[in-house]
Amino acid sequence: MRSNDDGITFTKAVDITAALDGLKLQFAWAVVALDPGHAIQLQNGWLLVPVWISAGEPTAEGHRKHAPSGIMTLYSDNYGKTWKHGDLTATDSPEITNPNEMQVIQLANGSVMANIRTGDKRELRAVATSPDGISHWTKPQFDEYLYNPICTAGIVRYSAIPGDDRNRILFRIYESGQRFAVRIE
């Protein structure tokens, strides 16, 4: 949907699921979920949406299982007129158990960081970076300072001045006893 009046009204919804069709050759997803939180607009104007996908089989009740799972981004390089999928950021593996509910943030140097919830027993978030938010993702690594909640977390830019030592990103966990972390780039 689009709004030209700061969210007072919206256009009719447009289904963009077809943007993910080519991805099925790499990961046979059955469930697609736009991650909780928000999309971002990159410095180059592109819109970037974190996406969680699952190849889980249906349960006896007909619900889809949340695993095995993977994460990737959807992007638009024309302000939302058309959408494409980026490369897989991570999929279920011995190193990263069921990556899901990802948040993305553009770093001061222009690259994009993915902040990833996983099923790992260490209860830490994983992070990966990409030069453009859609391709060439680094192998996700666990961040010893970022606790992994049972459910979603949020990440937002607080300040950004290229080359400054005061570039801040805020990370928030949504659960009882909420926690905050500040990352200085």
N, C-alpha and C positions, 0 to 999 in steps of 0.2 A: 504494500500500500504506500501511497505517497501523500504528503501533506504540503500544501503551499501556504498555510496560514498558522505555522508554528504548532501544529497538532490539534487545532480546534476541530478540523474536519479531515477526512481521509478519502482517497479514491477507493474504488472496489479492489479487493485483493486479487493479485495475480499469482498463479501457481508457478513457482520456479524450480520445482523438483527435477524437471528435465535437465537442469544444469549439472546434475549429479549422475546422469545416465552413463557416461563414459567411465566413471569411477568403478562401476561394477566389475570391470575387467580386472581391476587390481584388488578390490575388496568387495565380496558379495554381500553388500549391506541389505538388511531387511527393514531396519528402523533408521530414521534420520531425525535428529533433534537439533534445533538451533540452541546453542548452549545458553544457560541462564546468564544473565548479565546483559551485555550490550555489544553491539558492533562498533567499529571505529572507522573514522575517515582518515586515511593516510595523508601525509604532506603533499603527495602528488595528486590528491583528489579521489583516489580509489576508495571504494567502500569495501570493508573487510568484515566478514561474519564468521565467528568460530562455530564449527559444526561437530557434533558427536554422531557417530554411526555405529550400528550394531548388526552383527550377522546372526544374532541369537534366534534359535528355533522357538516356535510357539510352545507355551506351557499347556497343560491339560485344560486350563480355563480359557485358552485362546489368546493370552497376552504374550508379547514377545519378551524373551530374556534380554537382559542388558549386556550380555557378553557372548562371545568375544566381541570386543569393541575396538574402535579406532577414532582418530580425530583428523580434521583437515579444515580448510577454510573455503568459503565461497567468496567471490569477489566480483565487483563491477567496476569496470574502467570507464563507464559512461554515465555515472551518477544514478545507477539503478535501473537503467533501461533494459540492459541484458546482464545475465549472470553466468559465471563460469566457476568450475571447481579448481582449487589448487591441488598441489601434491599432497599425499598422505603425510601428516606430520608425525604420527606414530600409530602403531597397531599393537594389539596384544602380543606380548613376547615374554620370554623368561626375564628379560631386563626390566620391562615396563608392563606390569600387569593391568590389562584392561584400561587403557587411557580413555578418559571421558571428560565431560564438563570442563572444557578449556576456556580460558580467557586470553585475549591478546592485547598487547600494548605496543605502541611504536616508541622505540628508544630515541634518545637525543641524537644519535648518529644516523637515524633514518631506518635502521633495521627493525624487525618486529620480533618481539619475544612472546612465546606461548607459555602460559602458566597453566599446568596440567594437573588435574585430579587423577589419581590412579587407584587401583585396588591393592597397592603394595602394603605389606604389613608394617613397614617402617613409619607409616602415617606422615609422609613428607610429600610436598608438591614437587613435580618435575618441571623443568624448564627446557625449552629448545628455542633457537633463534633462526631467523631467515632474513636474507637481505631485502626481500620484498613482501613477505607475509604470505606468499603462495608457493614458493619453491625453495629448493636447496636448504631444507631444514637440517639443523644439526641434530645429532643423536641426543634425545632427552637425557638430562642428568638431574638427579635429585638435589634439591636445595635444602641444606640442613637448617636454614632459618625459617622455612615456610612450612608450617603445620598443614596437614591435609585433612580437612574436615570430612564428616560423613556425607555432607551435602555441599552445595555450592560455595564458592568464595568469589570475591570481586577484586578487580584491580583497575586503578585509574591513575592518570597522570596528574600530579599535583603542581609540578613546575618543570619547565624545560628552557634552558638557555644553552644552546650549543657551546661546548667548550668550558662550561661553568661547572664548578664542583658542587653546586646546589640543585642539580636535577633530581627530582624526587618522584617516586612512584609509590602509591599507597596500596597495600594489600589488606583486605578485610575478610574475615571468616564469619559466615552467617550461621551461628548456632548459639546455644546458651553459653554464657561466659565468653562473649565475642572477643576476638583477639585482633590486633592490628600489627602490621609490620611496615616499616618504611625502608625502601631500597634507594640508596644513593648511587646514581650511575657514575 
